[in-house]
Structure formats: C-alpha cells, structure tokens
Amino acid sequence: MEAERILQEAFGCEVEIATPYNYPLALDKGGFAVIVIDASLLADGQGEAARRIENAGAMIVFTTLDAELKAVPGFEGFAIIQKPFREGQLVRAIEEAIALN
C-alpha cells in the first residue's frame, strides 16, 4: 500500500494496515502514536468506530475523497488530507500530529 511505503521511508516506523473489516481488532490492540483513517468510516453514525479511535489514545490523521470536508464531527482540529494525497502531504500531516501529541 502506498501510505505504508511513504510512512516507512519517511519515519522508519512500523506500520500496520487494517481494513474496514479488521481495524477494530487493530485498534483494540493499541500502541499507536498516529492513526491514519478514512473519514468515511466515521460517517453515518459509526459511533462504535469513533469510540474505538478515541480509546486508542493516538493522534489522528483523516483521509477523504470529499474536497469539501473540513472537519470530522467529534474530531474537530485533527488533520484531514485529500485523496489521492501527495507523499509530502501525508508526511507533513503525520509530523504535525506527532508534534501535537
């Protein structure tokens, strides 16, 4: 996955990729500094998803195809980057999230 390659090259960190079907298990495992997640996973009343993300205690960077999306309800102030994103956009968003933590 492109995001995985970008993060490994930029930060030399361990990256775990989860799908919309298995991400709850990954979040429950914990130990994340930053979570990069598609904002659509929190759309349409996905309260359980929001609770899991909040409980993970990590900084969050949202990705989206919605050019009009400026904030995710309940997660105002977290970074949002448009897909497809450029390598530098993702790296900057992660650096800013880490600096806020």
Backbone as XML, in Angstrom:
<?xml version="1.0"?>
<chain id="A" units="angstrom">
  <residue number="1" name="MET">
    <atom name="N" x="0.838" y="-1.177" z="0.000"/>
    <atom name="CA" x="0.000" y="0.000" z="0.000"/>
    <atom name="C" x="0.886" y="1.244" z="0.000"/>
  </residue>
  <residue number="2" name="GLU">
    <atom name="N" x="0.473" y="2.264" z="-0.722"/>
    <atom name="CA" x="1.290" y="3.463" z="-0.878"/>
    <atom name="C" x="1.542" y="4.186" z="0.441"/>
  </residue>
  <residue number="3" name="ALA">
    <atom name="N" x="0.530" y="4.330" z="1.267"/>
    <atom name="CA" x="0.710" y="5.014" z="2.553"/>
    <atom name="C" x="1.728" y="4.282" z="3.416"/>
  </residue>
  <residue number="4" name="GLU">
    <atom name="N" x="1.694" y="2.970" z="3.401"/>
    <atom name="CA" x="2.639" y="2.181" z="4.189"/>
    <atom name="C" x="4.070" y="2.464" z="3.748"/>
  </residue>
  <residue number="5" name="ARG">
    <atom name="N" x="4.319" y="2.460" z="2.443"/>
    <atom name="CA" x="5.655" y="2.728" z="1.915"/>
    <atom name="C" x="6.112" y="4.129" z="2.308"/>
  </residue>
  <residue number="6" name="ILE">
    <atom name="N" x="5.239" y="5.113" z="2.130"/>
    <atom name="CA" x="5.587" y="6.501" z="2.455"/>
    <atom name="C" x="5.984" y="6.626" z="3.922"/>
  </residue>
  <residue number="7" name="LEU">
    <atom name="N" x="5.202" y="6.058" z="4.812"/>
    <atom name="CA" x="5.468" y="6.178" z="6.247"/>
    <atom name="C" x="6.733" y="5.440" z="6.653"/>
  </residue>
  <residue number="8" name="GLN">
    <atom name="N" x="6.947" y="4.263" z="6.090"/>
    <atom name="CA" x="8.161" y="3.517" z="6.429"/>
    <atom name="C" x="9.406" y="4.253" z="5.957"/>
  </residue>
  <residue number="9" name="GLU">
    <atom name="N" x="9.358" y="4.814" z="4.758"/>
    <atom name="CA" x="10.515" y="5.547" z="4.242"/>
    <atom name="C" x="10.757" y="6.845" z="5.006"/>
  </residue>
  <residue number="10" name="ALA">
    <atom name="N" x="9.701" y="7.558" z="5.338"/>
    <atom name="CA" x="9.853" y="8.863" z="5.994"/>
    <atom name="C" x="10.217" y="8.749" z="7.465"/>
  </residue>
  <residue number="11" name="PHE">
    <atom name="N" x="9.677" y="7.737" z="8.146"/>
    <atom name="CA" x="9.833" y="7.666" z="9.600"/>
    <atom name="C" x="10.548" y="6.413" z="10.087"/>
  </residue>
  <residue number="12" name="GLY">
    <atom name="N" x="10.751" y="5.447" z="9.216"/>
    <atom name="CA" x="11.392" y="4.203" z="9.633"/>
    <atom name="C" x="10.616" y="3.496" z="10.725"/>
  </residue>
  <residue number="13" name="CYS">
    <atom name="N" x="9.312" y="3.642" z="10.683"/>
    <atom name="CA" x="8.472" y="3.101" z="11.754"/>
    <atom name="C" x="7.756" y="1.830" z="11.312"/>
  </residue>
  <residue number="14" name="GLU">
    <atom name="N" x="7.218" y="1.144" z="12.289"/>
    <atom name="CA" x="6.367" y="0.002" z="11.997"/>
    <atom name="C" x="5.004" y="0.539" z="11.589"/>
  </residue>
  <residue number="15" name="VAL">
    <atom name="N" x="4.464" y="-0.005" z="10.516"/>
    <atom name="CA" x="3.168" y="0.432" z="10.004"/>
    <atom name="C" x="2.248" y="-0.777" z="9.964"/>
  </residue>
  <residue number="16" name="GLU">
    <atom name="N" x="1.062" y="-0.614" z="10.499"/>
    <atom name="CA" x="0.073" y="-1.685" z="10.442"/>
    <atom name="C" x="-1.095" y="-1.201" z="9.600"/>
  </residue>
  <residue number="17" name="ILE">
    <atom name="N" x="-1.401" y="-1.957" z="8.565"/>
    <atom name="CA" x="-2.517" y="-1.631" z="7.687"/>
    <atom name="C" x="-3.707" y="-2.479" z="8.106"/>
  </residue>
  <residue number="18" name="ALA">
    <atom name="N" x="-4.845" y="-1.837" z="8.272"/>
    <atom name="CA" x="-6.070" y="-2.555" z="8.632"/>
    <atom name="C" x="-7.161" y="-2.190" z="7.632"/>
  </residue>
  <residue number="19" name="THR">
    <atom name="N" x="-8.056" y="-3.107" z="7.413"/>
    <atom name="CA" x="-9.181" y="-2.881" z="6.506"/>
    <atom name="C" x="-10.386" y="-2.401" z="7.304"/>
  </residue>
  <residue number="20" name="PRO">
    <atom name="N" x="-11.425" y="-1.934" z="6.617"/>
    <atom name="CA" x="-12.643" y="-1.558" z="7.349"/>
    <atom name="C" x="-13.235" y="-2.721" z="8.151"/>
  </residue>
  <residue number="21" name="TYR">
    <atom name="N" x="-12.862" y="-3.931" z="7.803"/>
    <atom name="CA" x="-13.408" y="-5.099" z="8.496"/>
    <atom name="C" x="-12.591" y="-5.518" z="9.711"/>
  </residue>
  <residue number="22" name="ASN">
    <atom name="N" x="-11.267" y="-5.284" z="9.677"/>
    <atom name="CA" x="-10.454" y="-5.754" z="10.803"/>
    <atom name="C" x="-9.834" y="-4.636" z="11.639"/>
  </residue>
  <residue number="23" name="TYR">
    <atom name="N" x="-10.126" y="-3.375" z="11.318"/>
    <atom name="CA" x="-9.493" y="-2.303" z="12.083"/>
    <atom name="C" x="-9.917" y="-2.270" z="13.549"/>
  </residue>
  <residue number="24" name="PRO">
    <atom name="N" x="-11.153" y="-2.702" z="13.916"/>
    <atom name="CA" x="-11.477" y="-2.694" z="15.350"/>
    <atom name="C" x="-10.506" y="-3.548" z="16.173"/>
  </residue>
  <residue number="25" name="LEU">
    <atom name="N" x="-10.088" y="-4.682" z="15.628"/>
    <atom name="CA" x="-9.128" y="-5.534" z="16.342"/>
    <atom name="C" x="-7.776" y="-4.843" z="16.467"/>
  </residue>
  <residue number="26" name="ALA">
    <atom name="N" x="-7.351" y="-4.179" z="15.401"/>
    <atom name="CA" x="-6.072" y="-3.467" z="15.445"/>
    <atom name="C" x="-6.115" y="-2.345" z="16.476"/>
  </residue>
  <residue number="27" name="LEU">
    <atom name="N" x="-7.219" y="-1.596" z="16.515"/>
    <atom name="CA" x="-7.334" y="-0.502" z="17.481"/>
    <atom name="C" x="-7.361" y="-1.019" z="18.912"/>
  </residue>
  <residue number="28" name="ASP">
    <atom name="N" x="-8.039" y="-2.132" z="19.130"/>
    <atom name="CA" x="-8.106" y="-2.700" z="20.476"/>
    <atom name="C" x="-6.730" y="-3.136" z="20.969"/>
  </residue>
  <residue number="29" name="LYS">
    <atom name="N" x="-5.865" y="-3.517" z="20.038"/>
    <atom name="CA" x="-4.503" y="-3.932" z="20.381"/>
    <atom name="C" x="-3.697" y="-2.760" z="20.936"/>
  </residue>
  <residue number="30" name="GLY">
    <atom name="N" x="-3.950" y="-1.565" z="20.391"/>
    <atom name="CA" x="-3.319" y="-0.351" z="20.899"/>
    <atom name="C" x="-1.868" y="-0.190" z="20.507"/>
  </residue>
  <residue number="31" name="GLY">
    <atom name="N" x="-1.209" y="0.787" z="21.145"/>
    <atom name="CA" x="0.204" y="1.041" z="20.913"/>
    <atom name="C" x="0.495" y="1.930" z="19.716"/>
  </residue>
  <residue number="32" name="PHE">
    <atom name="N" x="-0.487" y="2.685" z="19.252"/>
    <atom name="CA" x="-0.295" y="3.531" z="18.083"/>
    <atom name="C" x="0.004" y="4.963" z="18.504"/>
  </residue>
  <residue number="33" name="ALA">
    <atom name="N" x="0.954" y="5.590" z="17.809"/>
    <atom name="CA" x="1.227" y="7.010" z="18.022"/>
    <atom name="C" x="0.287" y="7.845" z="17.164"/>
  </residue>
  <residue number="34" name="VAL">
    <atom name="N" x="0.066" y="7.390" z="15.930"/>
    <atom name="CA" x="-0.792" y="8.093" z="14.981"/>
    <atom name="C" x="-1.645" y="7.071" z="14.245"/>
  </residue>
  <residue number="35" name="ILE">
    <atom name="N" x="-2.905" y="7.421" z="14.049"/>
    <atom name="CA" x="-3.812" y="6.593" z="13.257"/>
    <atom name="C" x="-4.184" y="7.386" z="12.016"/>
  </residue>
  <residue number="36" name="VAL">
    <atom name="N" x="-3.976" y="6.791" z="10.845"/>
    <atom name="CA" x="-4.412" y="7.377" z="9.581"/>
    <atom name="C" x="-5.636" y="6.580" z="9.165"/>
  </residue>
  <residue number="37" name="ILE">
    <atom name="N" x="-6.776" y="7.262" z="9.039"/>
    <atom name="CA" x="-8.028" y="6.549" z="8.789"/>
    <atom name="C" x="-8.917" y="7.347" z="7.838"/>
  </residue>
  <residue number="38" name="ASP">
    <atom name="N" x="-9.631" y="6.637" z="6.994"/>
    <atom name="CA" x="-10.561" y="7.276" z="6.068"/>
    <atom name="C" x="-11.735" y="7.856" z="6.853"/>
  </residue>
  <residue number="39" name="ALA">
    <atom name="N" x="-12.015" y="9.119" z="6.634"/>
    <atom name="CA" x="-13.085" y="9.804" z="7.367"/>
    <atom name="C" x="-14.446" y="9.161" z="7.144"/>
  </residue>
  <residue number="40" name="SER">
    <atom name="N" x="-14.638" y="8.497" z="6.022"/>
    <atom name="CA" x="-15.938" y="7.883" z="5.738"/>
    <atom name="C" x="-16.265" y="6.757" z="6.713"/>
  </residue>
  <residue number="41" name="LEU">
    <atom name="N" x="-15.265" y="6.214" z="7.384"/>
    <atom name="CA" x="-15.527" y="5.164" z="8.373"/>
    <atom name="C" x="-16.272" y="5.704" z="9.586"/>
  </residue>
  <residue number="42" name="LEU">
    <atom name="N" x="-16.260" y="7.021" z="9.751"/>
    <atom name="CA" x="-16.976" y="7.620" z="10.876"/>
    <atom name="C" x="-18.275" y="8.287" z="10.444"/>
  </residue>
  <residue number="43" name="ALA">
    <atom name="N" x="-18.633" y="8.124" z="9.189"/>
    <atom name="CA" x="-19.872" y="8.718" z="8.677"/>
    <atom name="C" x="-21.072" y="7.861" z="9.061"/>
  </residue>
  <residue number="44" name="ASP">
    <atom name="N" x="-22.228" y="8.439" z="8.936"/>
    <atom name="CA" x="-23.486" y="7.705" z="9.118"/>
    <atom name="C" x="-23.608" y="7.029" z="10.473"/>
  </residue>
  <residue number="45" name="GLY">
    <atom name="N" x="-23.244" y="7.755" z="11.525"/>
    <atom name="CA" x="-23.495" y="7.245" z="12.870"/>
    <atom name="C" x="-22.624" y="6.090" z="13.302"/>
  </residue>
  <residue number="46" name="GLN">
    <atom name="N" x="-21.403" y="6.051" z="12.852"/>
    <atom name="CA" x="-20.487" y="4.987" z="13.246"/>
    <atom name="C" x="-19.925" y="5.274" z="14.633"/>
  </residue>
  <residue number="47" name="GLY">
    <atom name="N" x="-20.776" y="5.340" z="15.609"/>
    <atom name="CA" x="-20.365" y="5.676" z="16.967"/>
    <atom name="C" x="-19.362" y="4.712" z="17.548"/>
  </residue>
  <residue number="48" name="GLU">
    <atom name="N" x="-19.494" y="3.442" z="17.248"/>
    <atom name="CA" x="-18.559" y="2.438" z="17.755"/>
    <atom name="C" x="-17.159" y="2.691" z="17.211"/>
  </residue>
  <residue number="49" name="ALA">
    <atom name="N" x="-17.073" y="3.035" z="15.944"/>
    <atom name="CA" x="-15.770" y="3.330" z="15.348"/>
    <atom name="C" x="-15.137" y="4.535" z="16.029"/>
  </residue>
  <residue number="50" name="ALA">
    <atom name="N" x="-15.926" y="5.574" z="16.250"/>
    <atom name="CA" x="-15.409" y="6.774" z="16.911"/>
    <atom name="C" x="-14.921" y="6.452" z="18.318"/>
  </residue>
  <residue number="51" name="ARG">
    <atom name="N" x="-15.680" y="5.655" z="19.053"/>
    <atom name="CA" x="-15.290" y="5.287" z="20.412"/>
    <atom name="C" x="-13.970" y="4.527" z="20.410"/>
  </residue>
  <residue number="52" name="ARG">
    <atom name="N" x="-13.821" y="3.596" z="19.494"/>
    <atom name="CA" x="-12.582" y="2.811" z="19.415"/>
    <atom name="C" x="-11.383" y="3.707" z="19.104"/>
  </residue>
  <residue number="53" name="ILE">
    <atom name="N" x="-11.570" y="4.645" z="18.198"/>
    <atom name="CA" x="-10.475" y="5.539" z="17.829"/>
    <atom name="C" x="-10.100" y="6.434" z="19.005"/>
  </residue>
  <residue number="54" name="GLU">
    <atom name="N" x="-11.080" y="6.980" z="19.680"/>
    <atom name="CA" x="-10.809" y="7.818" z="20.858"/>
    <atom name="C" x="-10.083" y="7.024" z="21.933"/>
  </residue>
  <residue number="55" name="ASN">
    <atom name="N" x="-10.502" y="5.799" z="22.163"/>
    <atom name="CA" x="-9.893" y="4.964" z="23.199"/>
    <atom name="C" x="-8.474" y="4.534" z="22.855"/>
  </residue>
  <residue number="56" name="ALA">
    <atom name="N" x="-8.107" y="4.588" z="21.584"/>
    <atom name="CA" x="-6.753" y="4.207" z="21.183"/>
    <atom name="C" x="-5.726" y="5.204" z="21.714"/>
  </residue>
  <residue number="57" name="GLY">
    <atom name="N" x="-6.160" y="6.425" z="22.019"/>
    <atom name="CA" x="-5.261" y="7.416" z="22.606"/>
    <atom name="C" x="-4.187" y="7.930" z="21.667"/>
  </residue>
  <residue number="58" name="ALA">
    <atom name="N" x="-4.382" y="7.784" z="20.381"/>
    <atom name="CA" x="-3.392" y="8.218" z="19.399"/>
    <atom name="C" x="-3.853" y="9.501" z="18.719"/>
  </residue>
  <residue number="59" name="MET">
    <atom name="N" x="-2.918" y="10.193" z="18.105"/>
    <atom name="CA" x="-3.277" y="11.321" z="17.251"/>
    <atom name="C" x="-3.880" y="10.741" z="15.977"/>
  </residue>
  <residue number="60" name="ILE">
    <atom name="N" x="-4.706" y="11.534" z="15.299"/>
    <atom name="CA" x="-5.436" y="11.032" z="14.143"/>
    <atom name="C" x="-5.189" y="11.927" z="12.944"/>
  </residue>
  <residue number="61" name="VAL">
    <atom name="N" x="-4.986" y="11.296" z="11.794"/>
    <atom name="CA" x="-4.952" y="11.987" z="10.511"/>
    <atom name="C" x="-6.024" y="11.328" z="9.659"/>
  </residue>
  <residue number="62" name="PHE">
    <atom name="N" x="-6.994" y="12.125" z="9.223"/>
    <atom name="CA" x="-8.071" y="11.607" z="8.391"/>
    <atom name="C" x="-7.733" y="11.788" z="6.918"/>
  </residue>
  <residue number="63" name="THR">
    <atom name="N" x="-8.136" y="10.819" z="6.105"/>
    <atom name="CA" x="-8.057" y="10.946" z="4.660"/>
    <atom name="C" x="-9.483" y="10.985" z="4.125"/>
  </residue>
  <residue number="64" name="THR">
    <atom name="N" x="-9.668" y="11.644" z="2.985"/>
    <atom name="CA" x="-11.018" y="11.753" z="2.422"/>
    <atom name="C" x="-10.971" y="12.027" z="0.924"/>
  </residue>
  <residue number="65" name="LEU">
    <atom name="N" x="-12.015" y="11.594" z="0.244"/>
    <atom name="CA" x="-12.228" y="11.948" z="-1.157"/>
    <atom name="C" x="-13.096" y="13.195" z="-1.281"/>
  </residue>
  <residue number="66" name="ASP">
    <atom name="N" x="-13.699" y="13.623" z="-0.186"/>
    <atom name="CA" x="-14.622" y="14.759" z="-0.152"/>
    <atom name="C" x="-13.833" y="16.066" z="-0.065"/>
  </residue>
  <residue number="67" name="ALA">
    <atom name="N" x="-13.759" y="16.778" z="-1.182"/>
    <atom name="CA" x="-12.981" y="18.022" z="-1.228"/>
    <atom name="C" x="-13.568" y="19.111" z="-0.336"/>
  </residue>
  <residue number="68" name="GLU">
    <atom name="N" x="-14.817" y="18.967" z="0.064"/>
    <atom name="CA" x="-15.479" y="19.966" z="0.900"/>
    <atom name="C" x="-15.324" y="19.697" z="2.398"/>
  </residue>
  <residue number="69" name="LEU">
    <atom name="N" x="-14.874" y="18.515" z="2.768"/>
    <atom name="CA" x="-14.793" y="18.144" z="4.185"/>
    <atom name="C" x="-13.671" y="18.920" z="4.871"/>
  </residue>
  <residue number="70" name="LYS">
    <atom name="N" x="-14.028" y="19.691" z="5.868"/>
    <atom name="CA" x="-13.047" y="20.493" z="6.612"/>
    <atom name="C" x="-12.804" y="19.957" z="8.015"/>
  </residue>
  <residue number="71" name="ALA">
    <atom name="N" x="-13.755" y="19.181" z="8.540"/>
    <atom name="CA" x="-13.610" y="18.593" z="9.874"/>
    <atom name="C" x="-14.526" y="17.380" z="9.980"/>
  </residue>
  <residue number="72" name="VAL">
    <atom name="N" x="-14.116" y="16.426" z="10.790"/>
    <atom name="CA" x="-14.926" y="15.244" z="11.062"/>
    <atom name="C" x="-15.672" y="15.509" z="12.364"/>
  </residue>
  <residue number="73" name="PRO">
    <atom name="N" x="-17.007" y="15.437" z="12.350"/>
    <atom name="CA" x="-17.777" y="15.714" z="13.569"/>
    <atom name="C" x="-17.275" y="14.889" z="14.760"/>
  </residue>
  <residue number="74" name="GLY">
    <atom name="N" x="-17.000" y="15.590" z="15.844"/>
    <atom name="CA" x="-16.478" y="14.942" z="17.035"/>
    <atom name="C" x="-14.961" y="14.865" z="17.061"/>
  </residue>
  <residue number="75" name="PHE">
    <atom name="N" x="-14.330" y="15.183" z="15.939"/>
    <atom name="CA" x="-12.871" y="15.123" z="15.835"/>
    <atom name="C" x="-12.327" y="16.421" z="15.234"/>
  </residue>
  <residue number="76" name="GLU">
    <atom name="N" x="-12.953" y="17.536" z="15.559"/>
    <atom name="CA" x="-12.506" y="18.821" z="15.051"/>
    <atom name="C" x="-11.071" y="19.075" z="15.515"/>
  </residue>
  <residue number="77" name="GLY">
    <atom name="N" x="-10.296" y="19.684" z="14.643"/>
    <atom name="CA" x="-8.918" y="20.006" z="14.990"/>
    <atom name="C" x="-7.904" y="18.981" z="14.517"/>
  </residue>
  <residue number="78" name="PHE">
    <atom name="N" x="-8.366" y="17.809" z="14.116"/>
    <atom name="CA" x="-7.442" y="16.809" z="13.592"/>
    <atom name="C" x="-7.223" y="17.049" z="12.101"/>
  </residue>
  <residue number="79" name="ALA">
    <atom name="N" x="-6.060" y="16.661" z="11.617"/>
    <atom name="CA" x="-5.702" y="16.874" z="10.215"/>
    <atom name="C" x="-6.593" y="16.058" z="9.284"/>
  </residue>
  <residue number="80" name="ILE">
    <atom name="N" x="-6.903" y="16.663" z="8.137"/>
    <atom name="CA" x="-7.622" y="15.978" z="7.064"/>
    <atom name="C" x="-6.840" y="16.220" z="5.783"/>
  </residue>
  <residue number="81" name="ILE">
    <atom name="N" x="-6.505" y="15.146" z="5.082"/>
    <atom name="CA" x="-5.833" y="15.296" z="3.794"/>
    <atom name="C" x="-6.689" y="14.645" z="2.713"/>
  </residue>
  <residue number="82" name="GLN">
    <atom name="N" x="-6.694" y="15.303" z="1.557"/>
    <atom name="CA" x="-7.488" y="14.835" z="0.426"/>
    <atom name="C" x="-6.783" y="13.684" z="-0.285"/>
  </residue>
  <residue number="83" name="LYS">
    <atom name="N" x="-7.573" y="12.692" z="-0.690"/>
    <atom name="CA" x="-7.048" y="11.603" z="-1.505"/>
    <atom name="C" x="-7.362" y="11.905" z="-2.964"/>
  </residue>
  <residue number="84" name="PRO">
    <atom name="N" x="-6.492" y="11.554" z="-3.877"/>
    <atom name="CA" x="-5.183" y="10.970" z="-3.604"/>
    <atom name="C" x="-4.233" y="12.041" z="-3.066"/>
  </residue>
  <residue number="85" name="PHE">
    <atom name="N" x="-3.457" y="11.680" z="-2.066"/>
    <atom name="CA" x="-2.554" y="12.644" z="-1.451"/>
    <atom name="C" x="-1.154" y="12.481" z="-2.018"/>
  </residue>
  <residue number="86" name="ARG">
    <atom name="N" x="-0.427" y="13.567" z="-1.938"/>
    <atom name="CA" x="0.980" y="13.523" z="-2.329"/>
    <atom name="C" x="1.786" y="13.053" z="-1.130"/>
  </residue>
  <residue number="87" name="GLU">
    <atom name="N" x="2.917" y="12.488" z="-1.422"/>
    <atom name="CA" x="3.792" y="11.962" z="-0.377"/>
    <atom name="C" x="4.057" y="12.999" z="0.708"/>
  </residue>
  <residue number="88" name="GLY">
    <atom name="N" x="4.415" y="14.206" z="0.302"/>
    <atom name="CA" x="4.739" y="15.259" z="1.260"/>
    <atom name="C" x="3.564" y="15.658" z="2.135"/>
  </residue>
  <residue number="89" name="GLN">
    <atom name="N" x="2.347" y="15.604" z="1.586"/>
    <atom name="CA" x="1.160" y="15.950" z="2.371"/>
    <atom name="C" x="0.982" y="14.988" z="3.534"/>
  </residue>
  <residue number="90" name="LEU">
    <atom name="N" x="1.122" y="13.714" z="3.272"/>
    <atom name="CA" x="0.955" y="12.713" z="4.327"/>
    <atom name="C" x="2.048" y="12.862" z="5.377"/>
  </residue>
  <residue number="91" name="VAL">
    <atom name="N" x="3.273" y="13.023" z="4.944"/>
    <atom name="CA" x="4.393" y="13.162" z="5.878"/>
    <atom name="C" x="4.198" y="14.396" z="6.762"/>
  </residue>
  <residue number="92" name="ARG">
    <atom name="N" x="3.821" y="15.532" z="6.172"/>
    <atom name="CA" x="3.596" y="16.752" z="6.967"/>
    <atom name="C" x="2.457" y="16.569" z="7.964"/>
  </residue>
  <residue number="93" name="ALA">
    <atom name="N" x="1.384" y="15.929" z="7.532"/>
    <atom name="CA" x="0.248" y="15.709" z="8.437"/>
    <atom name="C" x="0.654" y="14.837" z="9.620"/>
  </residue>
  <residue number="94" name="ILE">
    <atom name="N" x="1.459" y="13.821" z="9.373"/>
    <atom name="CA" x="1.931" y="12.940" z="10.451"/>
    <atom name="C" x="2.865" y="13.709" z="11.377"/>
  </residue>
  <residue number="95" name="GLU">
    <atom name="N" x="3.782" y="14.482" z="10.811"/>
    <atom name="CA" x="4.706" y="15.272" z="11.636"/>
    <atom name="C" x="3.949" y="16.249" z="12.530"/>
  </residue>
  <residue number="96" name="GLU">
    <atom name="N" x="2.928" y="16.897" z="11.979"/>
    <atom name="CA" x="2.130" y="17.837" z="12.774"/>
    <atom name="C" x="1.359" y="17.113" z="13.875"/>
  </residue>
  <residue number="97" name="ALA">
    <atom name="N" x="0.827" y="15.941" z="13.558"/>
    <atom name="CA" x="0.088" y="15.165" z="14.566"/>
    <atom name="C" x="1.015" y="14.746" z="15.704"/>
  </residue>
  <residue number="98" name="ILE">
    <atom name="N" x="2.218" y="14.313" z="15.360"/>
    <atom name="CA" x="3.185" y="13.895" z="16.382"/>
    <atom name="C" x="3.577" y="15.091" z="17.249"/>
  </residue>
  <residue number="99" name="ALA">
    <atom name="N" x="3.773" y="16.250" z="16.625"/>
    <atom name="CA" x="4.160" y="17.450" z="17.375"/>
    <atom name="C" x="3.074" y="17.872" z="18.365"/>
  </residue>
  <residue number="100" name="LEU">
    <atom name="N" x="1.817" y="17.625" z="18.036"/>
    <atom name="CA" x="0.712" y="17.985" z="18.928"/>
    <atom name="C" x="0.563" y="17.024" z="20.095"/>
  </residue>
  <residue number="101" name="ASN">
    <atom name="N" x="1.094" y="15.837" z="19.951"/>
    <atom name="CA" x="0.909" y="14.795" z="20.971"/>
    <atom name="C" x="1.752" y="15.044" z="22.192"/>
  </residue>
</chain>
